[in-house]
Amino acid sequence: MVGWFEIPVADMARAAKFYEKVFNISIALNDLGEFKMGWFPYDPEKAVAPGSLVQHEQYIPSATKGPLLYFSCKDLSEELSRVTASGGKILQEKKEIGGGHGFMALFIDSEGNRIALHSQQ
């Protein structure tokens, strides 16, 4: 049901570099006047929500406020292993959720946002 997501950033270049390294992707940078956006890769053939990094005075990164965004991964250990070297901090190592719901982990990104990872393995 999620149609779009936005992650607040203070430094677009730093944030784009962080997410590109952690997820091994390319972020498309866009300057929309007062908004700077870094679009995550999107494939309309896949059932995933598109989203963006956003730099604007009304977007404030937070490790404790707002919704918690989970990124789906094949095995979150891979992405989690790149968090610290990319400028982030691990809050919760890989942990089994239980009941066949897979695994999760939490980290703080380069901007100070709390972000989660989820995988079935």
Buried (B, 14 or more C-beta within 10 A) or exposed (E): EEEEBBBBBBBBEBBBBBBBBBBEEEBEEEEEEEBBBBBBEBEEEEEBEBBBBBBBEEBBBEBEEEEEBBBEBEEBBBBBEBBEEBBBBBBEEBEEEEEEEBBBBBBBBBBBBBBBBBBEE
